[in-house]
């Protein structure tokens, strides 16, 4: 029987269940996809905990996905059975064997792209794209990225470098070599980070915050104008100082996802995969996400 991840009450990973479900029927403009891989994201964990948004329960879970088209619903053109696709669903339903997805939210998966990367690229990729676009780095400027080895940060540092900026990445020492190999200046987080940043550069033109915990105030103290600071997590801080909060929905287009996927397939964008789990180990996957997990994305495989 087909399976899907669901929860009937808000809480920790203990509320997650893998249940048997029917195969969804694609409606007008939708495509039925046999899911091969689906990324997991901190926002999904916050939604399941009840701290981000309220949903009708029981609820499914998951936004990112990649898989194979099974059949198309009425009115769908340009896609057919057996096409390999990747994309997203705002219905919180991709952590499943099958999902019905709006055709407009799918693109063709590049042949050279792994299922793991294809199934986990949308949220982090479009978030990084939107954040970099929001701070508009120019050649020769200096951009600082907090959480530079996380799912979003690891892509943001690369996109900012592609824009021609000098990039400083705040991350733990275990990720400094990876950052250096991509032309990013690594700086350790923790006590003394402000002084280490001042030693690394004499000016900060823009700041991308993927971590929170006081980094917006640090960005201002380092001289970044609020209009060139973007945070993905500290919304109250952004409102207080006038920073931006551009994230995935600001770049949720097929064109942008296609651009990111083609860069990843060609090797121009490295999308690190930290770990993969089978669907029935979804609790363990989210427990790793909540801890000091390795660099990059955690992915469910079906």
ROLODO-595062 format. One record per residue (C-alpha): residue number from 1; x, y, z. Coordinates in steps of 0.001 Angstrom, whole numbers, padded with zeros to 6 digits, always signed. Layout:
<rec><pos>NUM</pos><u>X</u><v>Y</v><w>Z</w></rec>
...
end
This chain:
<rec><pos>1</pos><u>+000000</u><v>+000000</v><w>+000000</w></rec>
<rec><pos>2</pos><u>+001200</u><v>+003561</v><w>-000669</w></rec>
<rec><pos>3</pos><u>+002490</u><v>+005398</v><w>+002392</w></rec>
<rec><pos>4</pos><u>+002520</u><v>+008987</v><w>+003599</w></rec>
<rec><pos>5</pos><u>+003895</u><v>+010820</v><w>+006627</w></rec>
<rec><pos>6</pos><u>+001142</u><v>+012365</v><w>+008746</w></rec>
<rec><pos>7</pos><u>+000568</u><v>+013793</v><w>+012198</w></rec>
<rec><pos>8</pos><u>-002727</u><v>+014200</v><w>+014057</w></rec>
<rec><pos>9</pos><u>-001497</u><v>+016522</v><w>+016821</w></rec>
<rec><pos>10</pos><u>+001253</u><v>+019071</v><w>+017187</w></rec>
<rec><pos>11</pos><u>+004443</u><v>+018072</v><w>+018944</w></rec>
<rec><pos>12</pos><u>+007909</u><v>+016608</v><w>+018542</w></rec>
<rec><pos>13</pos><u>+009038</u><v>+013846</v><w>+016233</w></rec>
<rec><pos>14</pos><u>+006970</u><v>+011367</v><w>+018269</w></rec>
<rec><pos>15</pos><u>+003777</u><v>+012631</v><w>+016584</w></rec>
<rec><pos>16</pos><u>+004995</u><v>+011605</v><w>+013121</w></rec>
<rec><pos>17</pos><u>+003398</u><v>+008477</v><w>+011686</w></rec>
<rec><pos>18</pos><u>+003939</u><v>+006651</v><w>+008411</w></rec>
<rec><pos>19</pos><u>+000451</u><v>+005526</v><w>+007427</w></rec>
<rec><pos>20</pos><u>-001065</u><v>+003614</v><w>+004540</w></rec>
<rec><pos>21</pos><u>-003059</u><v>+005845</v><w>+002215</w></rec>
<rec><pos>22</pos><u>-004757</u><v>+005717</v><w>-001146</w></rec>
<rec><pos>23</pos><u>-003091</u><v>+006987</v><w>-004298</w></rec>
<rec><pos>24</pos><u>-004216</u><v>+010600</v><w>-004843</w></rec>
<rec><pos>25</pos><u>-006058</u><v>+011460</v><w>-008038</w></rec>
<rec><pos>26</pos><u>-004616</u><v>+014447</v><w>-009924</w></rec>
<rec><pos>27</pos><u>-007166</u><v>+017235</v><w>-010316</w></rec>
<rec><pos>28</pos><u>-007362</u><v>+019876</v><w>-013028</w></rec>
<rec><pos>29</pos><u>-003857</u><v>+021159</v><w>-013716</w></rec>
<rec><pos>30</pos><u>-002189</u><v>+018577</v><w>-011483</w></rec>
<rec><pos>31</pos><u>+000257</u><v>+015727</v><w>-012039</w></rec>
<rec><pos>32</pos><u>+000524</u><v>+012485</v><w>-010060</w></rec>
<rec><pos>33</pos><u>+004183</u><v>+011902</v><w>-009156</w></rec>
<rec><pos>34</pos><u>+005785</u><v>+008758</v><w>-007778</w></rec>
<rec><pos>35</pos><u>+008166</u><v>+010348</v><w>-005284</w></rec>
<rec><pos>36</pos><u>+011791</u><v>+009229</v><w>-005353</w></rec>
<rec><pos>37</pos><u>+013280</u><v>+011793</v><w>-002948</w></rec>
<rec><pos>38</pos><u>+012006</u><v>+014597</v><w>-000722</w></rec>
<rec><pos>39</pos><u>+014053</u><v>+016988</v><w>+001387</w></rec>
<rec><pos>40</pos><u>+013240</u><v>+017927</v><w>+004975</w></rec>
<rec><pos>41</pos><u>+013431</u><v>+021495</v><w>+006273</w></rec>
<rec><pos>42</pos><u>+013395</u><v>+023345</v><w>+009611</w></rec>
<rec><pos>43</pos><u>+010171</u><v>+025139</v><w>+008650</w></rec>
<rec><pos>44</pos><u>+008356</u><v>+021812</v><w>+008397</w></rec>
<rec><pos>45</pos><u>+009521</u><v>+020887</v><w>+011889</w></rec>
<rec><pos>46</pos><u>+008252</u><v>+024226</v><w>+013228</w></rec>
<rec><pos>47</pos><u>+004894</u><v>+023723</v><w>+011514</w></rec>
<rec><pos>48</pos><u>+004583</u><v>+020233</v><w>+012992</w></rec>
<rec><pos>49</pos><u>+005449</u><v>+021632</v><w>+016427</w></rec>
<rec><pos>50</pos><u>+002672</u><v>+024219</v><w>+016039</w></rec>
<rec><pos>51</pos><u>+004998</u><v>+027208</v><w>+016346</w></rec>
<rec><pos>52</pos><u>+005011</u><v>+028445</v><w>+012739</w></rec>
<rec><pos>53</pos><u>+001494</u><v>+028085</v><w>+011343</w></rec>
<rec><pos>54</pos><u>-001695</u><v>+026216</v><w>+012143</w></rec>
<rec><pos>55</pos><u>-002947</u><v>+023499</v><w>+009801</w></rec>
<rec><pos>56</pos><u>-006005</u><v>+021321</v><w>+009610</w></rec>
<rec><pos>57</pos><u>-005216</u><v>+018015</v><w>+011303</w></rec>
<rec><pos>58</pos><u>-004362</u><v>+015345</v><w>+010416</w></rec>
<rec><pos>59</pos><u>-001749</u><v>+016937</v><w>+008196</w></rec>
<rec><pos>60</pos><u>+000776</u><v>+015644</v><w>+005754</w></rec>
<rec><pos>61</pos><u>+004291</u><v>+017002</v><w>+005511</w></rec>
<rec><pos>62</pos><u>+006912</u><v>+018000</v><w>+002994</w></rec>
<rec><pos>63</pos><u>+007444</u><v>+020655</v><w>+000298</w></rec>
<rec><pos>64</pos><u>+010457</u><v>+019561</v><w>-001800</w></rec>
<rec><pos>65</pos><u>+010171</u><v>+016572</v><w>-004124</w></rec>
<rec><pos>66</pos><u>+011563</u><v>+014755</v><w>-007129</w></rec>
<rec><pos>67</pos><u>+010107</u><v>+011723</v><w>-008850</w></rec>
<rec><pos>68</pos><u>+008526</u><v>+010205</v><w>-011912</w></rec>
<rec><pos>69</pos><u>+005223</u><v>+011234</v><w>-013484</w></rec>
<rec><pos>70</pos><u>+002590</u><v>+008500</v><w>-013221</w></rec>
<rec><pos>71</pos><u>-000238</u><v>+010310</v><w>-014986</w></rec>
<rec><pos>72</pos><u>-001494</u><v>+013814</v><w>-015627</w></rec>
<rec><pos>73</pos><u>-004780</u><v>+015421</v><w>-014688</w></rec>
<rec><pos>74</pos><u>-007132</u><v>+017293</v><w>-017028</w></rec>
<rec><pos>75</pos><u>-005683</u><v>+020339</v><w>-018749</w></rec>
<rec><pos>76</pos><u>-002019</u><v>+019436</v><w>-018256</w></rec>
<rec><pos>77</pos><u>+000274</u><v>+019802</v><w>-021253</w></rec>
<rec><pos>78</pos><u>+004025</u><v>+019459</v><w>-021561</w></rec>
<rec><pos>79</pos><u>+004301</u><v>+016544</v><w>-019123</w></rec>
<rec><pos>80</pos><u>+003662</u><v>+012842</v><w>-019650</w></rec>
<rec><pos>81</pos><u>+003959</u><v>+009513</v><w>-017864</w></rec>
<rec><pos>82</pos><u>+007558</u><v>+008446</v><w>-017130</w></rec>
<rec><pos>83</pos><u>+008916</u><v>+012014</v><w>-017206</w></rec>
<rec><pos>84</pos><u>+011454</u><v>+012650</v><w>-014457</w></rec>
<rec><pos>85</pos><u>+010524</u><v>+015826</v><w>-012604</w></rec>
<rec><pos>86</pos><u>+011401</u><v>+017918</v><w>-009578</w></rec>
<rec><pos>87</pos><u>+009656</u><v>+020741</v><w>-007805</w></rec>
<rec><pos>88</pos><u>+007481</u><v>+021548</v><w>-004837</w></rec>
<rec><pos>89</pos><u>+004026</u><v>+021445</v><w>-003305</w></rec>
<rec><pos>90</pos><u>+002592</u><v>+023969</v><w>-000861</w></rec>
<rec><pos>91</pos><u>+000107</u><v>+021292</v><w>+000297</w></rec>
<rec><pos>92</pos><u>+002597</u><v>+019774</v><w>+002767</w></rec>
<rec><pos>93</pos><u>+002375</u><v>+016384</v><w>+001091</w></rec>
<rec><pos>94</pos><u>+005686</u><v>+015370</v><w>-000484</w></rec>
<rec><pos>95</pos><u>+006784</u><v>+013002</v><w>+002299</w></rec>
<rec><pos>96</pos><u>+004892</u><v>+010176</v><w>+000679</w></rec>
<rec><pos>97</pos><u>+005150</u><v>+007514</v><w>-002003</w></rec>
<rec><pos>98</pos><u>+002785</u><v>+009449</v><w>-004277</w></rec>
<rec><pos>99</pos><u>+001768</u><v>+013099</v><w>-004426</w></rec>
<rec><pos>100</pos><u>-000515</u><v>+015151</v><w>-006671</w></rec>
<rec><pos>101</pos><u>+001321</u><v>+018352</v><w>-007612</w></rec>
<rec><pos>102</pos><u>+000345</u><v>+021416</v><w>-009602</w></rec>
<rec><pos>103</pos><u>+002019</u><v>+021057</v><w>-012979</w></rec>
<rec><pos>104</pos><u>+003202</u><v>+024670</v><w>-012735</w></rec>
<rec><pos>105</pos><u>+005279</u><v>+023686</v><w>-009704</w></rec>
<rec><pos>106</pos><u>+007287</u><v>+021042</v><w>-011574</w></rec>
<rec><pos>107</pos><u>+010253</u><v>+021221</v><w>-013918</w></rec>
<rec><pos>108</pos><u>+012134</u><v>+018534</v><w>-015832</w></rec>
<rec><pos>109</pos><u>+014895</u><v>+016992</v><w>-013740</w></rec>
<rec><pos>110</pos><u>+018247</u><v>+017419</v><w>-015496</w></rec>
<rec><pos>111</pos><u>+019632</u><v>+014030</v><w>-016473</w></rec>
<rec><pos>112</pos><u>+022880</u><v>+014576</v><w>-014591</w></rec>
<rec><pos>113</pos><u>+021248</u><v>+015560</v><w>-011300</w></rec>
<rec><pos>114</pos><u>+020960</u><v>+012969</v><w>-008522</w></rec>
<rec><pos>115</pos><u>+017557</u><v>+012198</v><w>-007039</w></rec>
<rec><pos>116</pos><u>+018826</u><v>+013306</v><w>-003626</w></rec>
<rec><pos>117</pos><u>+019771</u><v>+016775</v><w>-004850</w></rec>
<rec><pos>118</pos><u>+016723</u><v>+017135</v><w>-007104</w></rec>
<rec><pos>119</pos><u>+014383</u><v>+016202</v><w>-004274</w></rec>
<rec><pos>120</pos><u>+015862</u><v>+018677</v><w>-001805</w></rec>
<rec><pos>121</pos><u>+016795</u><v>+021692</v><w>-003919</w></rec>
<rec><pos>122</pos><u>+013643</u><v>+023815</v><w>-003998</w></rec>
<rec><pos>123</pos><u>+013377</u><v>+025237</v><w>-000460</w></rec>
<rec><pos>124</pos><u>+017082</u><v>+025810</v><w>+000175</w></rec>
<rec><pos>125</pos><u>+017862</u><v>+026818</v><w>-003384</w></rec>
<rec><pos>126</pos><u>+015122</u><v>+029391</v><w>-003776</w></rec>
<rec><pos>127</pos><u>+015702</u><v>+030672</v><w>-000236</w></rec>
<rec><pos>128</pos><u>+019389</u><v>+031228</v><w>-000981</w></rec>
<rec><pos>129</pos><u>+018571</u><v>+032784</v><w>-004354</w></rec>
<rec><pos>130</pos><u>+016037</u><v>+035172</v><w>-002807</w></rec>
<rec><pos>131</pos><u>+018367</u><v>+036129</v><w>+000043</w></rec>
<rec><pos>132</pos><u>+021289</u><v>+036894</v><w>-002253</w></rec>
<rec><pos>133</pos><u>+019056</u><v>+038845</v><w>-004631</w></rec>
<rec><pos>134</pos><u>+017652</u><v>+040810</v><w>-001680</w></rec>
<rec><pos>135</pos><u>+021075</u><v>+042082</v><w>-000595</w></rec>
<rec><pos>136</pos><u>+022219</u><v>+042634</v><w>-004200</w></rec>
<rec><pos>137</pos><u>+025953</u><v>+041913</v><w>-003886</w></rec>
<rec><pos>138</pos><u>+028213</u><v>+043671</v><w>-006370</w></rec>
<rec><pos>139</pos><u>+031703</u><v>+042732</v><w>-007562</w></rec>
<rec><pos>140</pos><u>+034274</u><v>+043763</v><w>-005005</w></rec>
<rec><pos>141</pos><u>+031813</u><v>+044103</v><w>-002141</w></rec>
<rec><pos>142</pos><u>+031953</u><v>+041998</v><w>+001011</w></rec>
<rec><pos>143</pos><u>+029021</u><v>+039821</v><w>+002042</w></rec>
<rec><pos>144</pos><u>+028830</u><v>+037915</v><w>+005332</w></rec>
<rec><pos>145</pos><u>+026670</u><v>+034784</v><w>+005634</w></rec>
<rec><pos>146</pos><u>+025800</u><v>+033270</v><w>+009006</w></rec>
<rec><pos>147</pos><u>+025121</u><v>+029541</v><w>+009138</w></rec>
<rec><pos>148</pos><u>+027307</u><v>+029314</v><w>+006043</w></rec>
<rec><pos>149</pos><u>+027492</u><v>+025521</v><w>+006018</w></rec>
<rec><pos>150</pos><u>+023772</u><v>+024869</v><w>+006503</w></rec>
<rec><pos>151</pos><u>+021305</u><v>+023933</v><w>+003787</w></rec>
<rec><pos>152</pos><u>+020592</u><v>+027533</v><w>+002740</w></rec>
<rec><pos>153</pos><u>+023894</u><v>+029087</v><w>+003792</w></rec>
<rec><pos>154</pos><u>+026014</u><v>+026625</v><w>+001803</w></rec>
<rec><pos>155</pos><u>+024212</u><v>+027711</v><w>-001362</w></rec>
<rec><pos>156</pos><u>+024015</u><v>+031405</v><w>-000493</w></rec>
<rec><pos>157</pos><u>+027795</u><v>+031680</v><w>-000161</w></rec>
<rec><pos>158</pos><u>+028228</u><v>+030146</v><w>-003601</w></rec>
<rec><pos>159</pos><u>+025602</u><v>+032352</v><w>-005261</w></rec>
<rec><pos>160</pos><u>+027102</u><v>+035472</v><w>-003682</w></rec>
<rec><pos>161</pos><u>+030522</u><v>+034438</v><w>-004975</w></rec>
<rec><pos>162</pos><u>+029044</u><v>+033963</v><w>-008456</w></rec>
<rec><pos>163</pos><u>+027839</u><v>+037572</v><w>-008229</w></rec>
<rec><pos>164</pos><u>+031466</u><v>+038633</v><w>-007824</w></rec>
<rec><pos>165</pos><u>+031404</u><v>+039507</v><w>-004133</w></rec>
<rec><pos>166</pos><u>+033978</u><v>+038622</v><w>-001534</w></rec>
<rec><pos>167</pos><u>+032184</u><v>+036294</v><w>+000897</w></rec>
<rec><pos>168</pos><u>+032827</u><v>+035559</v><w>+004558</w></rec>
<rec><pos>169</pos><u>+031093</u><v>+032479</v><w>+005905</w></rec>
<rec><pos>170</pos><u>+030398</u><v>+032045</v><w>+009618</w></rec>
<rec><pos>171</pos><u>+030571</u><v>+028334</v><w>+010415</w></rec>
<rec><pos>172</pos><u>+032141</u><v>+025747</v><w>+012691</w></rec>
<rec><pos>173</pos><u>+035793</u><v>+024768</v><w>+012145</w></rec>
<rec><pos>174</pos><u>+034806</u><v>+021404</v><w>+010627</w></rec>
<rec><pos>175</pos><u>+033376</u><v>+023277</v><w>+007627</w></rec>
<rec><pos>176</pos><u>+036171</u><v>+025810</v><w>+007122</w></rec>
<rec><pos>177</pos><u>+038040</u><v>+023765</v><w>+004527</w></rec>
<rec><pos>178</pos><u>+034857</u><v>+023236</v><w>+002491</w></rec>
<rec><pos>179</pos><u>+034198</u><v>+026987</v><w>+002509</w></rec>
<rec><pos>180</pos><u>+037776</u><v>+027856</v><w>+001623</w></rec>
<rec><pos>181</pos><u>+037691</u><v>+025468</v><w>-001332</w></rec>
<rec><pos>182</pos><u>+034757</u><v>+027494</v><w>-002703</w></rec>
<rec><pos>183</pos><u>+036489</u><v>+030827</v><w>-002362</w></rec>
<rec><pos>184</pos><u>+034771</u><v>+031758</v><w>+000901</w></rec>
<rec><pos>185</pos><u>+036672</u><v>+033185</v><w>+003879</w></rec>
<rec><pos>186</pos><u>+035681</u><v>+031062</v><w>+006914</w></rec>
<rec><pos>187</pos><u>+035150</u><v>+032612</v><w>+010344</w></rec>
<rec><pos>188</pos><u>+034247</u><v>+030577</v><w>+013418</w></rec>
<rec><pos>189</pos><u>+031007</u><v>+031348</v><w>+015241</w></rec>
<rec><pos>190</pos><u>+030774</u><v>+031801</v><w>+019010</w></rec>
<rec><pos>191</pos><u>+032313</u><v>+034201</v><w>+021487</w></rec>
<rec><pos>192</pos><u>+034533</u><v>+036738</v><w>+019759</w></rec>
<rec><pos>193</pos><u>+032919</u><v>+036391</v><w>+016320</w></rec>
<rec><pos>194</pos><u>+032586</u><v>+040167</v><w>+015935</w></rec>
<rec><pos>195</pos><u>+036307</u><v>+040692</v><w>+016435</w></rec>
<rec><pos>196</pos><u>+037150</u><v>+037807</v><w>+014092</w></rec>
<rec><pos>197</pos><u>+034960</u><v>+039365</v><w>+011397</w></rec>
<rec><pos>198</pos><u>+036655</u><v>+042747</v><w>+011845</w></rec>
<rec><pos>199</pos><u>+040008</u><v>+041032</v><w>+011463</w></rec>
<rec><pos>200</pos><u>+038819</u><v>+039347</v><w>+008260</w></rec>
<rec><pos>201</pos><u>+037543</u><v>+042522</v><w>+006569</w></rec>
<rec><pos>202</pos><u>+037556</u><v>+046270</v><w>+007019</w></rec>
<rec><pos>203</pos><u>+033982</u><v>+046628</v><w>+005747</w></rec>
<rec><pos>204</pos><u>+030742</u><v>+044659</v><w>+005459</w></rec>
<rec><pos>205</pos><u>+028470</u><v>+045746</v><w>+002609</w></rec>
<rec><pos>206</pos><u>+025747</u><v>+043122</v><w>+003041</w></rec>
<rec><pos>207</pos><u>+024752</u><v>+040390</v><w>+005485</w></rec>
<rec><pos>208</pos><u>+022668</u><v>+037225</v><w>+004993</w></rec>
<rec><pos>209</pos><u>+021451</u><v>+035671</v><w>+008243</w></rec>
<rec><pos>210</pos><u>+020318</u><v>+032046</v><w>+008154</w></rec>
<rec><pos>211</pos><u>+020786</u><v>+031424</v><w>+011877</w></rec>
<rec><pos>212</pos><u>+019316</u><v>+034224</v><w>+014025</w></rec>
<rec><pos>213</pos><u>+020532</u><v>+034617</v><w>+017600</w></rec>
<rec><pos>214</pos><u>+021662</u><v>+038243</v><w>+017446</w></rec>
<rec><pos>215</pos><u>+023263</u><v>+038304</v><w>+014009</w></rec>
<rec><pos>216</pos><u>+021108</u><v>+041189</v><w>+012781</w></rec>
<rec><pos>217</pos><u>+022446</u><v>+043470</v><w>+015496</w></rec>
<rec><pos>218</pos><u>+025959</u><v>+042284</v><w>+014666</w></rec>
<rec><pos>219</pos><u>+025390</u><v>+043089</v><w>+010976</w></rec>
<rec><pos>220</pos><u>+024405</u><v>+046660</v><w>+011832</w></rec>
<rec><pos>221</pos><u>+027365</u><v>+047013</v><w>+014191</w></rec>
<rec><pos>222</pos><u>+029663</u><v>+045928</v><w>+011372</w></rec>
<rec><pos>223</pos><u>+028308</u><v>+048689</v><w>+009151</w></rec>
<rec><pos>224</pos><u>+025823</u><v>+046915</v><w>+006892</w></rec>
<rec><pos>225</pos><u>+022830</u><v>+049083</v><w>+005985</w></rec>
<rec><pos>226</pos><u>+019502</u><v>+047500</v><w>+007060</w></rec>
<rec><pos>227</pos><u>+018307</u><v>+047542</v><w>+003435</w></rec>
<rec><pos>228</pos><u>+021190</u><v>+045196</v><w>+002615</w></rec>
<rec><pos>229</pos><u>+020570</u><v>+042748</v><w>+005446</w></rec>
<rec><pos>230</pos><u>+018323</u><v>+039734</v><w>+004870</w></rec>
<rec><pos>231</pos><u>+017289</u><v>+037181</v><w>+007482</w></rec>
<rec><pos>232</pos><u>+015491</u><v>+033887</v><w>+007006</w></rec>
<rec><pos>233</pos><u>+014706</u><v>+033383</v><w>+010689</w></rec>
<rec><pos>234</pos><u>+014678</u><v>+036549</v><w>+012821</w></rec>
<rec><pos>235</pos><u>+011476</u><v>+038268</v><w>+011681</w></rec>
<rec><pos>236</pos><u>+011002</u><v>+040339</v><w>+014828</w></rec>
<rec><pos>237</pos><u>+014575</u><v>+041554</v><w>+014600</w></rec>
<rec><pos>238</pos><u>+014089</u><v>+042437</v><w>+010946</w></rec>
<rec><pos>239</pos><u>+011013</u><v>+044509</v><w>+011780</w></rec>
<rec><pos>240</pos><u>+012939</u><v>+046262</v><w>+014514</w></rec>
<rec><pos>241</pos><u>+015901</u><v>+047330</v><w>+012401</w></rec>
<rec><pos>242</pos><u>+014279</u><v>+047475</v><w>+008959</w></rec>
<rec><pos>243</pos><u>+016022</u><v>+044440</v><w>+007437</w></rec>
<rec><pos>244</pos><u>+014578</u><v>+042247</v><w>+004684</w></rec>
<rec><pos>245</pos><u>+013053</u><v>+038779</v><w>+005090</w></rec>
<rec><pos>246</pos><u>+013098</u><v>+037433</v><w>+001535</w></rec>
<rec><pos>247</pos><u>+012897</u><v>+033635</v><w>+001418</w></rec>
<rec><pos>248</pos><u>+011680</u><v>+030736</v><w>-000696</w></rec>
<rec><pos>249</pos><u>+008296</u><v>+032123</v><w>-001725</w></rec>
<rec><pos>250</pos><u>+009979</u><v>+035221</v><w>-003141</w></rec>
<rec><pos>251</pos><u>+011794</u><v>+033050</v><w>-005709</w></rec>
<rec><pos>252</pos><u>+009281</u><v>+030212</v><w>-006167</w></rec>
<rec><pos>253</pos><u>+009225</u><v>+030125</v><w>-009942</w></rec>
<rec><pos>254</pos><u>+009938</u><v>+027378</v><w>-012427</w></rec>
<rec><pos>255</pos><u>+012495</u><v>+029575</v><w>-014147</w></rec>
<rec><pos>256</pos><u>+014558</u><v>+030116</v><w>-011014</w></rec>
<rec><pos>257</pos><u>+014356</u><v>+026461</v><w>-009999</w></rec>
<rec><pos>258</pos><u>+015433</u><v>+025459</v><w>-013519</w></rec>
<rec><pos>259</pos><u>+018413</u><v>+027818</v><w>-013300</w></rec>
<rec><pos>260</pos><u>+019448</u><v>+026349</v><w>-009946</w></rec>
<rec><pos>261</pos><u>+018957</u><v>+022761</v><w>-011131</w></rec>
<rec><pos>262</pos><u>+021050</u><v>+023329</v><w>-014231</w></rec>
<rec><pos>263</pos><u>+023837</u><v>+024886</v><w>-012152</w></rec>
<rec><pos>264</pos><u>+023753</u><v>+021922</v><w>-009772</w></rec>
<rec><pos>265</pos><u>+023747</u><v>+019399</v><w>-012628</w></rec>
<rec><pos>266</pos><u>+026742</u><v>+021074</v><w>-014290</w></rec>
<rec><pos>267</pos><u>+028727</u><v>+021246</v><w>-011059</w></rec>
<rec><pos>268</pos><u>+028597</u><v>+025047</v><w>-010913</w></rec>
<rec><pos>269</pos><u>+026578</u><v>+024817</v><w>-007683</w></rec>
<rec><pos>270</pos><u>+027503</u><v>+022262</v><w>-005037</w></rec>
<rec><pos>271</pos><u>+024443</u><v>+021034</v><w>-003103</w></rec>
<rec><pos>272</pos><u>+025828</u><v>+019042</v><w>-000161</w></rec>
<rec><pos>273</pos><u>+023808</u><v>+016047</v><w>+001024</w></rec>
<rec><pos>274</pos><u>+024366</u><v>+015416</v><w>+004726</w></rec>
<rec><pos>275</pos><u>+022345</u><v>+012212</v><w>+005079</w></rec>
<rec><pos>276</pos><u>+019562</u><v>+010144</v><w>+003537</w></rec>
<rec><pos>277</pos><u>+016857</u><v>+008139</v><w>+005298</w></rec>
<rec><pos>278</pos><u>+014117</u><v>+005806</v><w>+004091</w></rec>
<rec><pos>279</pos><u>+010615</u><v>+007215</v><w>+004459</w></rec>
<rec><pos>280</pos><u>+009799</u><v>+004959</v><w>+007410</w></rec>
<rec><pos>281</pos><u>+012688</u><v>+006523</v><w>+009362</w></rec>
<rec><pos>282</pos><u>+011279</u><v>+010046</v><w>+009105</w></rec>
<rec><pos>283</pos><u>+011484</u><v>+010539</v><w>+012878</w></rec>
<rec><pos>284</pos><u>+015213</u><v>+009811</v><w>+012864</w></rec>
<rec><pos>285</pos><u>+015703</u><v>+012208</v><w>+009943</w></rec>
<rec><pos>286</pos><u>+014077</u><v>+015080</v><w>+011832</w></rec>
<rec><pos>287</pos><u>+015966</u><v>+014223</v><w>+014995</w></rec>
<rec><pos>288</pos><u>+019211</u><v>+014612</v><w>+013068</w></rec>
<rec><pos>289</pos><u>+017942</u><v>+017896</v><w>+011607</w></rec>
<rec><pos>290</pos><u>+017322</u><v>+019209</v><w>+015124</w></rec>
<rec><pos>291</pos><u>+020836</u><v>+018406</v><w>+016288</w></rec>
<rec><pos>292</pos><u>+024324</u><v>+019430</v><w>+015188</w></rec>
<rec><pos>293</pos><u>+023925</u><v>+017667</v><w>+011860</w></rec>
<rec><pos>294</pos><u>+026607</u><v>+017583</v><w>+009148</w></rec>
<rec><pos>295</pos><u>+026857</u><v>+020112</v><w>+006327</w></rec>
<rec><pos>296</pos><u>+024000</u><v>+020266</v><w>+003802</w></rec>
<rec><pos>297</pos><u>+020625</u><v>+018634</v><w>+003281</w></rec>
<rec><pos>298</pos><u>+018888</u><v>+015655</v><w>+004879</w></rec>
<rec><pos>299</pos><u>+016736</u><v>+013734</v><w>+002411</w></rec>
<rec><pos>300</pos><u>+013978</u><v>+011109</v><w>+002599</w></rec>
<rec><pos>301</pos><u>+014060</u><v>+008370</v><w>-000032</w></rec>
<rec><pos>302</pos><u>+011023</u><v>+006274</v><w>-001004</w></rec>
end
